[in-house]
Amino acid sequence: MNILSINNLNKSFGDKKVIDNMTLNVPEGCIYGFLGANGAGKTTTMKMILGLIKKDSGEIKICGETVSFGQNKTNQYVGYLPDVPAFYKYMRPMEYLKLCGELTSLDSKTIKERSEELLSLVGLGKEDKKIGSFSRGMKQRLGIAQALINQPKLLICDEPTSALDPIGRKEILDILVSVKGKTTIVFSTHILSDVEKICDHVSVLNNGKIVLDGTLADLKKQNGRHDVLEISFISQGDMISFFNNKRILSIQNQITSKDNTLVITSNKLNEIQKTIYDVFISTGIFPTKIEVLEPTMESLFMEVVK
Amino acid sequence: MKNYLVFLKKEFVESLRNYKFLILLVLFIMFGVSNPVMAKLLPKMLGSMDMQGMTIVIPEPSALDSWTQFYKNMSQMQIIILVIVFSGTIATELSKGTLVNILTKGVSRTSVVLAKFTSISLVWTACYWLCFGITTVLTGILLPSGGLTSLVFSAFGLWIFGIMIISVLILFNCLTGNIFASLLGTGGFAVTLSLLSMIAKIKDYIPTILSTANLQIIQGELKPMEFVPATVIACGVTIVSIISAISIFRKKQL
């Protein structure tokens, strides 16, 4: 079942078309990576999903219910973490979660239990300072806690890791992974390694269009026709003599070199590997490293947004 | 309805924690005390000054002097302070983004606007009538009464005027989403009203009269009935402002 489905969505700001006939389905229970360069339209899409801004045309459904702008009914299924979450500075984390809990009509016992549980999940269990003195990473973590207070079916995170240092990023990703299974997560980012770490479903947004969509494994398979072999040598001299071998020269159009490393791109990697190992034996030049490179999210991304 | 009450509670906590309520309370108490005290002491202070042979006849201070102070301070200073203190009530939450978390929890935008209006109105009401009470009690103790009438009714007029100004402030907050534009709009509204009230034909219907003719009411020069048309108009403006504010806020892209 799709927890979120978007059909033929369009949005323009003035003359600029930000979202162009977008169709997207998020299956229940996954972590859905929503990729795109800065300005691709990720935040705009999310705000339309939340009914915060008005769509020009198209349809958005959450749990089968249609989202309409200005009304917040469908938001009862949703938890939202904005890119820079803003809180009331004069409150303490427990008080803020209490406010959020009351606004989602939870009873006070549940609020207390869940607040404690969530604060310890996000690592703020012992914080009793006012939110005004929180660091950005702490606010981001409190942002996740407030988004999860009503146990939403869908958690939408807008670039939750973009502004954080590597440790902060890892912590946020770990938290997201830990709530997987209880809730479906849609998470936008332009950091490709984050997507590779935690997402099982990816779509790439470019110029307002979905240019790539599928499970991470499928995408890699599909776009992995060009396998890449990287061979490093101990010195440049070794590399040049290896490269000048007759049999290697015959495939030179598939080879690029950099420093002491040759990179071979081919869709028949098995044959290439056979040739290469033969040449190693016949010339007596051996590499320091030889590696078959997996297609990375980065290479897929660069390919589709070209 | 429940969300409205929860958000209203949040507004009160906010007014307390960022000292807005406290500041207004202290100021209004100070004005409440100073109205009769200044009325009592001013002639003595003038009398004690060395006038180099000039003689000024100063009439004995009376309750009317105290109420003159009350209405002057209330309409020219205290309302303005109230407006400035709450000038960004919605605009600040919009620019900081604090409302996003609230609205994405499923809280209706109508509740937010109504809770804002209610909380500021209640702060105004509490401070206003406290100031009025203090002035009344101290005036009774310090100054001869001088046969004034309809004290509460006259004060009621200015209170309604304040409620109307708050509703207009909320409207401009929703309309512009900007503190300065809201202040300018609310100020512009008050100025426009007082310009309109210069037109003799319609001046009885312009709410400005509720903040300028109070002394005439308590002196019996104007009948309380004369306040009725302007009171009705002020209530009408309040209702229209709040309804417009809600419908504008519901269409606002956040």
Chai-1 contact restraints between the chains, C-beta under 6 A:
chainA,res_idxA,chainB,res_idxB,connection_type,confidence,min_distance_angstrom,max_distance_angstrom,comment,restraint_id
A,L50,B,T104,contact,1.0,0.0,6.0,A-B,restraint_1
A,L52,B,L254,contact,1.0,0.0,6.0,A-B,restraint_2
A,I53,B,Q253,contact,1.0,0.0,6.0,A-B,restraint_3
A,G70,B,R250,contact,1.0,0.0,6.0,A-B,restraint_4
A,N72,B,L103,contact,1.0,0.0,6.0,A-B,restraint_5
A,N72,B,G106,contact,1.0,0.0,6.0,A-B,restraint_6
A,N75,B,T104,contact,1.0,0.0,6.0,A-B,restraint_7
A,N75,B,G106,contact,1.0,0.0,6.0,A-B,restraint_8
A,Q76,B,G106,contact,1.0,0.0,6.0,A-B,restraint_9
A,Y80,B,T104,contact,1.0,0.0,6.0,A-B,restraint_10
A,P82,B,V100,contact,1.0,0.0,6.0,A-B,restraint_11
A,A86,B,K96,contact,1.0,0.0,6.0,A-B,restraint_12
A,A86,B,G97,contact,1.0,0.0,6.0,A-B,restraint_13
A,A86,B,T98,contact,1.0,0.0,6.0,A-B,restraint_14
A,Y90,B,R17,contact,1.0,0.0,6.0,A-B,restraint_15
A,Y90,B,N18,contact,1.0,0.0,6.0,A-B,restraint_16
A,L99,B,K10,contact,1.0,0.0,6.0,A-B,restraint_17
A,C100,B,K105,contact,1.0,0.0,6.0,A-B,restraint_18
A,E102,B,V6,contact,1.0,0.0,6.0,A-B,restraint_19
A,L103,B,N3,contact,1.0,0.0,6.0,A-B,restraint_20
A,L103,B,V6,contact,1.0,0.0,6.0,A-B,restraint_21
A,L103,B,K105,contact,1.0,0.0,6.0,A-B,restraint_22
A,L103,B,V107,contact,1.0,0.0,6.0,A-B,restraint_23
A,T104,B,K105,contact,1.0,0.0,6.0,A-B,restraint_24
A,Q146,B,N101,contact,1.0,0.0,6.0,A-B,restraint_25
